[in-house]
Amino acid sequence: MKHVSELLQLLELEQLEVNLFRGYSKSVGSPRVFGGQVLAQSLYAAIKTVPADRYVHSLHSYFILAGDLNLPIIFQVESIRDGGSFTTRRVKAIQKGEVIFLMSASFQLAQEGFDHQISAPSVSPPDWLVSWDELVSKYGDMLPENIRSFLNLERPIEFRPVELTNPALPSKSDPFRHVWMKTKGEMPIDNPSMQQCVLAYASDYNLLTTALLPHGNEASFGDMQLASLDHSMWFHRPFRMDEWLLYAIDSPSASGARGFTRGNIFTQEGVLVASVVQEGLMRRKG
C-alpha cells in the first residue's frame, strides 16, 4: 500500500447484515494476516454499530489463530451494553468457522473532567531523521535479505526511528525505542473514528521487536518467531494521523517465551493522545 487511501479502503468493511461485516487482507511481508490490520478492521466494525457521538476510549483484544491472507474475514459484532454515557461492544473475527481474533471495545460520550499527563520524552524531531524507505535506499545492500525485504515493502505509514541499530550486528541495548510516524497522504478531515482505526493499525508496528533489544545477537530478528498475543489501547485525546506522532516504547519484561511491551503516543507538541500495551510470543525458530 503506497498511500493511506488504500489503507482506508481496506478498513472500510462490507456490511452483510446487522452487526455482520466482511473484510479482506493485504500482506505486510508475513504469510499471516497482520495483527494491526485485523485489530483496525474489528474496531471499524464496532464503530459502525454505535451512535456517531460516541468515540472509542479503550479496547482489549486477543490474537487467537493466525489469519489466512487469501480468505475473507467475517466480523461479528455483539452489543453488550448501551448505557447513558458508555457503550460496549465485542467483536469476533472469523475465518473457516473459527474465531481468529477477539476484541472488546468501550465507547463514551465526550465529557469534561480532570486533566493531566506525563511529559513527552526529549528526542530528535522527525525532520532530522531518515525513514524506513530511506534506510533501504541508502543501506539496502548492507542489510540481511530478510530485513531488507521487510523494510522494502510499501506501507501507508511512514516510520522514522530515533535510534538506529545495525541489524546485521545487533548489540544488546536497553529496551527502549522511539519512532515518529504519520500517514503517507492526508486523512479525512472530519472523521475522528477513522483516525483511531488507522492509529490502531500503526500501533502494532515496533512493539514486540523492542523486547528483543536487551538480547542482541542472541535474539536476531530473522531467527525469532514473533507473534502478537494480546493488544490493548487507550485513546486519551484527539489527534490526526497525517501529522507526526511519537511512539515511545519500552519493554519492562520478557519471560516464558513472551515479551511484554508498552507504548505512549504523543503529538509533536507533546500532547499524550494514546497508550498501548502488548504481550507477544518471542522464541527462537525451530
Secondary structure, DSSP 8 states (H G I E B T S, - for coil): --SHHHHHHHHS-EEEETTEEEE----SSSSB--HHHHHHHHHHHHHTTS-TTEEEEEEEEEE-S--BTTS-EEEEEEEEEE-SSEEEEEEEEEETTEEEEEEEEEEEE----------------GGGS--HHHHHHHHGGGS-HHHHHHHHS--SEEEEESS---TTS-----SEEEEEEEESS---TT-HHHHHHHHHHHTTSSHHHHTTGGGGGGG-GGGEEEEEEEEEEEE-S---TTS-EEEEEEEEEEETTEEEEEEEEEETT--EEEEEEEEEEEEE--
